[in-house]
Amino acid sequence: MDIKENVPLAPLTTFKIGGAAKYFVDVATEDEMREAIGWAHEKSLTFIVLAGGSNVLVPDEGYNGLVVHIVSGHFSFAHRELDADGGCNLLSLIQAAGLKGLGGWESLAGIPGTIGGAVRGNAGAFGPEIKDFVHKVKAINIYSGETRVFVNAECGFSYRNSFFKQNPKWLITRVFLELHKKNSSESAKLAQETIAEREKRHLQNVQAAGSFFMNPVAPQNIIEMFETEKGVKSRESRVPAGWLIEKAGMKGAKVGDAQASLQHPNYIVNIGKATSHDVRNLAQLIKLEVFNQFEVELKEEAVIL
């Protein structure tokens, strides 16, 4: 292994925020993952795993342990099944599948990060979620080294949640998906349309972690307010976090160079040289204001190390 020291983490995240890792290593295989984890155990170090760098906020002081950086990107197709390393970029997989005449998941195009991260957080957009396509997941226990295959029903999928998110000792190494037959040109067109729609509704190519808060379950009076105002039905008794943030008057709110986006207030954006401290303070202000006005508790979707 090539263990590096004092490696800056900000450039490896979509937020572009955070200090350095005391120790850092790139891994591309399960054997390398085991070796890295074993090294951390030998040195009595804590460790974290970083892949695409989206949906994560690194502390300003960095990380006083080992960062295991997944750089694997191998994938293959067999009939309608896609077999992909957990570190594969999600959009790249959607595009590669489309070229093979496979799809059905084009509404997930543009969600930042890797397929492993998407499965861990059950990523979704415009209705479908990654759970709708997962056949099985291979994961490694970071303490025992045991490898296990989980079928879809064992993955505990729910809104932006999974067994792996609730049990972080299990690290996703491979994902197997069952896709649908899809004309290649139609798949490419649907993916492009999805990305264009995301650019209208969300922010793309900005220094942010993606949606910072999960859409919360809300009281009936808040659900009715949302449905009346927007003319759409609530899903699973949830309302959009961005809508609540805007209703609470926090759209455009700033702490330092961290801002609740004027385009999509559920995106906390690094508009210059924001620190992790700025982001956390702004997030806390937003949560307090939304709770004070609507008695709804926002919970972070972004992982705060």
Residue pairs with C-beta under 8 A, 6 or more apart in sequence:
1 25
1 32
1 35
1 36
1 39
2 25
2 26
3 23
3 24
3 25
3 39
3 66
4 23
4 24
4 25
5 22
5 23
5 24
6 20
6 21
6 22
7 20
7 21
7 24
7 67
8 19
8 20
9 18
9 19
9 20
9 21
9 50
9 58
9 62
9 63
9 67
10 16
10 17
10 18
10 19
10 58
12 50
12 53
12 69
13 50
13 53
13 54
13 56
13 57
13 58
13 209
14 52
14 53
14 54
14 55
14 112
14 207
14 208
14 209
14 210
15 56
15 57
15 58
15 207
15 208
15 209
15 270
15 274
15 279
16 207
16 270
17 57
17 58
17 60
17 207
17 270
17 274
17 275
17 276
17 279
18 57
18 58
18 59
18 60
18 62
18 276
18 305
19 58
19 59
19 60
19 61
19 62
19 63
20 62
20 63
21 62
21 63
21 65
21 66
21 67
22 62
22 63
22 64
22 65
22 66
23 45
23 65
23 66
23 67
24 66
24 67
24 69
25 36
25 39
25 66
25 67
25 68
25 69
26 69
26 71
27 33
27 35
27 36
27 68
27 69
27 70
27 71
27 72
28 70
28 71
28 72
28 87
29 72
30 140
30 147
30 173
33 68
33 70
33 140
33 171
33 173
34 140
34 145
36 47
36 66
36 68
37 47
37 68
37 142
37 145
38 145
39 66
40 46
40 47
40 65
40 66
40 68
43 66
45 65
45 66
46 64
46 65
46 66
47 65
47 66
47 67
47 68
47 142
48 63
48 65
48 66
48 67
48 68
48 305
49 67
49 68
49 69
49 70
49 171
50 56
50 67
50 68
50 69
50 70
51 69
51 70
51 86
51 87
51 113
51 114
51 116
51 117
52 87
52 89
52 112
52 113
52 114
52 117
53 113
54 112
54 113
54 117
54 209
54 210
55 112
55 113
55 117
55 121
55 209
55 210
55 301
55 302
55 303
56 209
56 302
56 303
56 304
56 305
57 209
57 276
57 279
57 280
57 302
57 303
57 304
57 305
58 276
58 305
59 276
59 305
60 275
60 276
60 277
63 305
70 85
70 86
70 87
70 114
70 116
71 87
72 85
72 86
72 87
72 88
73 85
73 87
73 88
73 89
73 92
74 84
74 85
74 88
75 82
75 83
75 84
75 85
75 88
75 93
75 96
76 82
76 83
77 83
77 97
77 100
77 102
80 102
80 178
80 179
80 180
80 181
81 135
81 176
81 177
81 178
81 179
82 93
82 97
82 102
82 175
82 176
82 177
82 179
83 174
83 175
83 176
84 93
84 115
84 174
84 175
84 176
84 177
85 115
85 116
85 173
85 174
86 114
86 115
86 116
86 117
86 119
86 171
86 172
86 173
86 174
86 175
87 114
87 115
87 116
88 114
88 115
88 116
89 113
89 114
89 115
90 108
90 111
90 112
90 113
90 114
90 115
90 117
90 118
90 123
91 109
91 110
91 111
91 191
93 115
94 103
94 105
94 106
94 108
94 109
94 187
94 191
95 109
95 188
95 191
97 103
97 105
97 179
97 187
98 106
98 182
98 184
98 187
98 188
98 191
99 184
100 184
101 181
101 182
101 183
101 184
101 187
102 179
102 180
102 181
102 182
102 187
103 179
103 180
103 182
103 186
103 187
103 190
104 133
104 179
104 180
104 182
105 128
105 130
105 132
105 133
105 177
105 179
106 182
106 187
106 190
106 191
106 194
107 125
107 126
107 127
107 128
107 190
107 194
108 118
108 123
108 124
108 125
108 128
108 130
108 194
109 190
109 191
109 192
109 194
109 195
109 198
110 125
110 194
110 195
110 198
110 199
110 202
110 204
111 118
111 123
111 125
111 210
112 210
113 123
113 210
115 130
115 175
116 172
116 173
116 175
117 123
118 130
119 130
119 134
119 137
119 155
119 162
119 164
119 172
119 175
120 162
120 164
120 165
120 172
121 160
121 161
121 162
121 165
121 301
122 129
122 130
122 131
122 157
122 158
122 159
122 160
122 161
122 162
122 165
123 129
123 130
123 160
124 130
124 160
125 194
125 198
126 194
126 197
129 157
131 152
131 155
131 157
131 162
133 177
133 178
133 179
134 152
134 155
134 157
134 175
134 176
134 177
134 178
135 151
135 152
135 176
135 177
135 178
136 149
136 150
136 151
136 152
136 176
137 149
137 150
137 155
137 164
137 172
137 174
137 175
137 176
138 147
138 148
138 149
138 150
138 172
138 173
138 174
138 175
138 176
139 147
139 148
139 149
139 150
139 164
139 170
139 171
139 172
139 173
140 146
140 147
140 148
140 170
140 171
140 173
141 147
141 148
141 169
141 170
141 171
142 169
142 170
142 171
143 169
147 173
148 170
150 163
154 163
155 162
155 163
155 164
156 162
156 163
156 166
157 163
159 214
159 215
159 236
159 238
160 214
160 301
163 170
164 170
164 171
164 172
195 204
198 204
201 264
202 211
202 263
202 264
202 267
203 261
203 263
203 264
203 267
203 269
206 261
206 267
206 269
207 269
207 270
207 271
207 274
208 261
208 267
208 268
208 269
208 270
209 268
209 302
210 267
210 301
210 302
211 241
211 242
211 266
211 267
211 301
211 302
212 241
212 266
212 267
212 268
212 283
212 300
212 301
212 302
213 241
213 245
213 266
213 283
213 286
213 287
213 298
213 299
213 300
213 301
214 241
214 298
214 299
214 300
214 301
215 238
215 239
215 240
215 241
216 238
216 239
216 241
216 244
216 296
216 297
216 298
216 299
217 236
217 237
217 238
218 226
218 234
218 237
218 238
218 239
218 244
218 294
218 296
219 294
219 295
219 296
222 239
222 244
222 294
222 296
223 234
223 237
223 239
226 234
226 239
226 240
226 243
227 233
227 234
230 243
239 296
240 266
241 266
241 298
242 264
242 265
242 266
242 267
244 290
244 294
244 296
244 298
245 251
245 260
245 265
245 266
245 286
245 290
245 298
246 265
247 293
247 294
248 286
248 289
248 290
248 293
248 294
249 289
250 260
250 265
250 285
250 286
250 289
250 290
251 260
251 261
251 262
251 265
252 259
252 260
252 261
252 262
252 265
253 259
253 260
253 282
253 285
253 286
254 260
254 271
254 282
255 278
255 279
255 281
255 282
255 285
256 273
256 274
256 275
256 277
256 278
256 281
257 270
257 271
257 272
257 273
257 274
257 275
257 278
258 268
258 269
258 270
258 271
258 274
258 275
258 278
258 279
258 281
258 282
259 268
259 269
259 271
259 282
260 266
260 267
260 268
260 269
260 282
260 286
261 267
261 268
261 269
268 279
268 282
268 283
270 279
276 304
280 304
283 300
286 298
287 297
287 298
290 296
290 298
291 297
291 298
